């Protein structure tokens, strides 16, 4: 009905979008925060699927949309963002971060994982002067702000359960730039985790 394709192939979730649909969703994500636009049905489906799918199910359509957003959106806030992962990953990878250290710690599966820390105030210091929209290299997108906006407007098509569960995760979408992040390893120390 909305022109996107959801398929289960080999018990694996596939989410497909046309090139125009990717641009439309990306522009709506930008306009929600820059122009206070409403959240379209297609964008609601995109966010809902992004939140509910695991890393193995997040295919090209998701990352193509986020790539467009990150190249064209300059955030107004400058939080310190965190991510935990088993390995750092490759340069330029688009990934979820959180602004809550406790939330990042909760996602740690074992004490050998990395904690990635990015101070966005440092990384975005010269972004506006050096780049133009379409060329941004170090931006992030505060997905949590879209969910908060939806909640304040009666849900906007999101289930109350999804909003209740995921607003607290304080999720931000960002490209991993290895020169701009600090990496540590969680280390078990009796009842608490410390960084080394």
Residue, then its C-alpha position, 0 to 999 in steps of 0.5 A: x500500500x505504501x510502496x515499500x516491500x517487506x519480505x521474509x526470505x530464508x526466515x530473514x527479514x528483508x526491507x526494500x525501498x526504491x530510490x525515490x522512497x529512500x529520498x522521501x523518508x530521509x527528507x521527512x526525517x530531516x524536516x521533522x527536526x528542522x521544519x517541525x514537519x509531521x511524520x509520514x506513514x512511510x517514515x513511521x514504518x521505516x523507524x519502526x522496522x529500524x528499531x525492531x530489527x537486529x543487526x543481521x536484519x538491517x539491510x541496505x535500504x536502512x543504511x541508504x536512508x541514514x546515509x542521505x540523512x547524515x550527509x544533509x542534516x546538521x544537529x543543533x545539540x552536541x552530546x557525548x555519545x556512547x556505543x558498545x560492540x564486540x569489535x570497532x568495525x570499519x571506518x564510515x559504518x553507520x551505527x546506533x549510539x546512545x547519550x546514556x552511559x548506563x544504557x550503553x553498559x546495559x547493551x554490553x554482552x560481556x566484559x571484553x566488548x569495546x566502549x566507543x565514546x564520541x564527543x560530538x562538540x569536538x567532531x562538529x566544531x568546524x562542520x558548518x564552515x567546512x562542509x555544505x549540506x550533502x557533504x557533511x561527514x561527522x554529523x549524527x541524527x537524534x532519533x530519540x527526538x523524533x520519538x519524543x515528538x511523536x509521543x507529545x503528539x499522541x503517538x503519530x502512529x507509533x504504538x505506546x509500547x514502542x515509545x515507552x520502551x525505546x525513548x529511554x534508549x536515547x538512540x542517535x544514528x552516527x557514522x563511525x569515524x575512527x579518528x574522532x572516537x575514543x575506545x576502551x574495553x569494559x573490564x570486570x571488577x567484582x560487582x562493577x565495570x570499570x574502563x581501562 
